[in-house]
């Protein structure tokens, strides 16, 4: 379902860019942002909106958002803050399971081989399966590349309750100091939003009242 919608969105955007050579991907999403905000369209922008099928793109994005929320079992009207909070909680739950030696395989044929395990018999229909993980040296995780993943990772690190610096958080990840600027930027954004308290160069997670 999600894959089909994503493919439909990709085809729609490519068709617009191929046939409307004066429009760009950035331009389309600027128009989409204007549509979402309820701002008025001048004649030029209205023409671009129609030729760029911006309303259709908006509908496709809404359908994808709804499908993803359904897949997670979440309400479709969550705020960005609520989504991040739920992702952090889910990440913590999965992390606890893996520390206990359990893993939920999403791509068994690929993941089991990389984990050095004997392939398991798969059920007749596609579904998540579980398996015991062999003991292995603990490796530092990779710091996520996407903004939501970075925010979730930093919030998870701060859940320990101890005040942390961007340098200390960076040392928890395989990339080390290479990701410190991104961590510092994420901490600054969270502080501006009121989710993180700052004391000198240390940061702590604000607890909900």
C-alpha positions in Angstrom: 0.0 0.0 0.0 2.6 2.5 1.0 4.9 1.4 -1.7 2.2 1.7 -4.3 1.4 5.3 -3.1 5.0 6.2 -3.1 5.4 4.9 -6.7 2.3 6.9 -7.8 3.8 10.0 -6.2 7.1 9.5 -7.9 5.5 8.9 -11.3 3.3 12.0 -10.9 6.3 14.3 -10.0 8.4 12.9 -12.8 5.6 13.5 -15.4 5.2 17.1 -14.3 8.9 17.8 -14.4 9.2 16.1 -17.9 6.3 18.0 -19.4 6.6 21.4 -17.6 10.2 22.2 -18.1 10.0 25.6 -16.3 9.0 23.9 -13.0 11.5 22.3 -10.6 11.1 19.9 -7.7 11.9 22.7 -5.3 9.4 25.0 -7.0 6.7 22.3 -6.7 7.2 21.9 -3.0 7.3 25.7 -2.4 3.9 25.8 -4.1 2.7 22.8 -1.9 3.9 24.7 1.2 1.9 27.7 0.1 -1.1 25.6 -0.4 -0.8 24.0 3.0 -0.5 27.4 4.7 -3.6 28.7 3.0 -1.7 31.6 1.3 -3.2 33.3 -1.7 -1.9 32.5 -5.2 -1.2 35.2 -7.6 -2.0 34.5 -11.3 1.5 33.2 -12.1 1.6 30.9 -9.1 -1.9 29.7 -9.7 -0.9 28.8 -13.3 2.1 26.9 -11.9 -0.1 25.2 -9.3 -2.4 23.9 -12.0 0.3 22.8 -14.4 2.3 21.3 -11.5 -0.7 19.3 -10.3 0.1 20.5 -6.8 -3.3 19.7 -5.4 -2.8 16.1 -6.6 0.6 15.9 -5.0 -0.8 17.2 -1.7 -3.5 14.5 -1.8 -0.9 11.8 -2.5 1.2 13.0 0.5 -1.8 13.0 2.7 -2.7 9.4 1.7 0.9 8.3 2.3 0.9 10.0 5.8 -2.4 8.2 6.6 -1.0 4.8 5.4 2.2 5.2 7.4 0.2 6.1 10.5 -2.1 3.1 10.0 1.0 0.8 9.6 2.3 2.0 13.0 -1.2 1.8 14.5 -1.1 5.5 15.3 -3.7 8.3 14.9 -3.4 10.1 11.6 -3.5 13.6 13.1 -0.4 13.5 15.4 1.7 16.6 15.6 5.4 16.4 14.6 6.3 16.5 18.3 4.1 13.6 19.1 5.5 11.6 16.2 9.1 12.2 17.4 8.1 11.2 20.9 6.5 8.0 19.7 9.5 7.1 17.5 11.8 7.7 20.5 9.6 5.4 22.6 9.5 2.7 19.9 13.3 3.0 19.4 13.9 2.5 23.1 11.6 -0.6 23.2 13.3 -2.2 20.2 16.8 -1.3 21.7 15.8 -3.0 24.9 14.7 -6.1 23.0 17.9 -6.3 21.1 20.0 -5.9 24.2 18.1 -8.9 25.6 19.0 -10.9 22.5 15.8 -10.6 20.5 15.3 -9.1 17.1 12.3 -8.5 14.9 13.4 -9.3 11.3 11.9 -7.1 8.7 13.9 -8.6 5.8 14.7 -12.1 7.0 16.5 -13.4 3.9 18.9 -10.4 3.9 19.3 -9.8 7.6 19.7 -13.3 8.9 22.6 -14.0 6.5 24.4 -10.7 7.6 23.9 -11.7 11.2 25.8 -15.0 10.6 22.8 -17.2 11.4 21.4 -20.2 9.6 18.4 -19.3 7.5 15.1 -19.8 9.2 12.1 -21.5 7.7 9.8 -18.6 6.7 6.0 -18.7 7.1 3.8 -19.1 4.1 2.8 -15.4 4.3 5.0 -12.4 4.7 5.3 -11.3 8.4 7.8 -10.3 11.0 9.6 -13.2 12.7 11.8 -13.3 15.7 15.1 -15.2 16.4 17.7 -15.3 19.1 20.8 -13.3 18.3 24.2 -14.8 18.9 26.5 -13.0 21.4 28.6 -10.4 19.5 30.9 -7.6 20.4 28.9 -4.4 21.0 29.4 -1.9 18.3 28.6 1.8 18.4 25.5 2.6 16.4 25.5 4.8 13.3 24.1 8.3 13.8 21.1 8.7 11.5 21.3 10.7 8.4 17.7 12.0 8.3 16.5 14.9 10.5 13.8 12.9 12.3 16.1 10.1 13.0 18.7 12.5 14.4 16.2 14.1 16.6 14.9 10.8 17.9 18.5 9.6 18.5 19.5 12.7 20.5 16.3 12.6 22.6 16.9 8.9 23.3 20.5 9.7 24.5 19.1 12.4 26.8 16.6 10.1 28.3 19.3 8.8 30.7 18.7 12.0 32.7 22.4 13.0 32.8 23.4 16.3 31.3 25.3 15.6 28.1 27.4 17.8 25.8 27.3 17.4 22.1 30.8 16.0 22.3 29.7 13.3 24.7 26.8 12.3 22.5 29.0 12.2 19.4 31.3 9.7 21.1 28.4 7.3 21.4 28.2 6.9 17.7 30.4 5.2 15.1 31.1 8.4 13.2 32.4 10.1 16.4 33.3 13.8 16.1 32.2 14.0 12.4 28.6 14.1 13.5 29.1 16.5 16.5 28.0 19.6 14.4 24.8 17.9 13.5 24.2 16.9 17.1 24.9 20.4 18.3 22.4 21.8 15.7 19.8 19.2 16.8 20.3 20.1 20.5 20.0 23.8 19.7 16.7 23.2 17.8 15.3 21.1 20.6 16.3 23.8 23.1 14.5 26.5 21.0 11.3 24.3 21.0 11.5 23.9 24.8 12.2 20.2 24.8 15.8 20.5 26.1 17.2 22.5 29.0 20.7 24.0 28.6 23.2 24.6 31.4 26.5 25.8 30.0 27.4 23.2 27.4 25.3 20.5 29.0 21.8 19.5 27.9 19.0 17.7 29.7 15.6 16.5 28.6 12.7 18.6 30.0 10.2 16.3 31.7 6.6 16.8 30.9 4.6 18.2 33.9 
